[in-house]
């Protein structure tokens, strides 16, 4: 009973937080950052792996429908975009309500003998961002009365889940509702990404990004605590995903720190992203060359040699064809330390985070594709709308290798991810695109016939891994503070500029407008 009361109290933090944080624009941005990171991370690291465990690959399709469906329908039915947005919001809230019933059931499980108290603690803790988010999303849209009604409904449904227990949970079990939950999960992500209410007009210069960064760091702290609870607490369906995520993070952290050191050293030696030589700029875009170091130590010398030769051919082809780089480096610092541990971190941290989350999802045992051709096609669908950096590509490659994906897929990530994006392909003519496709196809054939099994060259003591993970956490947190969470994420997607909600009540989507305008401007500038 104590767990039930605690979980309901956790929901009431929503109105309390909103009351104190909506007074000033800076605090408002801080709360936005907290919700953005904690609720988004909760879905990607905590809820999605569990849905994949029960629903397999089809789950991802329903998540994508829930995430991009509203955007597509707003473009198709521009006049009715308000209605679409409200339907999406209703779906997202409905999904969170459905989830509360299973929360109540989980607390019954937590009270049974042999189960850890950490399970109940995890449920209570993850309701904190949910309660805050519901109030934050609903109060400006429908007023206090409806927002209060939804919170009250959540408490009632938690009680129903708690008292009705196993009979009700069998009907509402994740196996029976997995695709509905996946679609609704996508809707929640959509609502988190494209916040549906007003932002202060005086943040056009990104003045409050620091506060947003502080809020997002609190969100990261909550997620880290939940991960710890997950891995230490119970043998639940999603604990696999959490443990795998933590293992990868600990494995790559020391190598990442050394990679940033190498980047600082090569910048000091004169290898700068703004070199006059196109060949030099392509070398840095494709390999770093610090990305080769990650491959060498965590996948073995044969993979590193293969990556070096493959990227040499790709780089030579693009240099001979005088193809310019998309998204060039701007505002380079003069200090080599700042280049390695600030500028390069700002550009690579979003990709490394995305690579770990992506691999955690598509590398999940329930989403295991045996066919290398299918694996490559899925990876192409991931790469095209993005612009991967070389460090992110190396991290994704080794995460997929550790998940049991084929050598061909791992090799494809290593040589194609930094170059295969729509924005980069737009800067090539058709003969160059055909030549690049031929080089990549030949490289994949070599990988299929020649590459042996990967092996980790370097295994470090756990104390070193943990120390390095803390250091990575510090430099990534500093990047979040500098950029703010939305700018941090906007570096990933070219499509991000497309969603600007040009409704009649234009002022309510000021942030999305500013964001998309800024992104569009930089995109044009790069062309």
Secondary structure, 3 states (H helix, E strand, C coil): CHHHHHHHHHHHHHHHHHHHHCCCHHHHHHHHHHHHHHHHHHHHHHHHHHHHHHHCCHHHHHHHHHHHHHHHHHHHCHHHHHHHHHHHHHHHHHHHHHHHHHHHHHHHHHHCCCCCHHHHHHHHHHHHHHHHHHHHHHHHHHHHHHHHHHHHHHHHHHHHHHHHHHHHHHHCCHHHHHHHHHHHHHHHHHHHHCCCCCCCHHHCCCCCHHHHHHHHHHHHHHHHHHHHHHHHHCCCCCHHHHHHHHHHHHHHHHHHHHHHHHHHHHHHCCCCCCCCCHHHHHHHHHCCCHHHHHHHHHHCHHHHHHHHHHHHHHHHHHHHCCCCCCCCCCCCCCCHHHHHHHHHHHHHHHHHHHHHHHHHHHCCHHHCCCCHHHHHHHHHHHHHCECCCHHHHHHHHHHHHHCCCCHHHHHHHHHHCCCCCHHHHCCCCHHHHHHHHHHHHHHHHHHHHHCCCCCCCCCCCHHHHHHHHHHHHHHHHHHHHHHCHHHHHHCCEHHHHHCCCCCCCHHHHHHHHHHHHHHHHHHHHHC
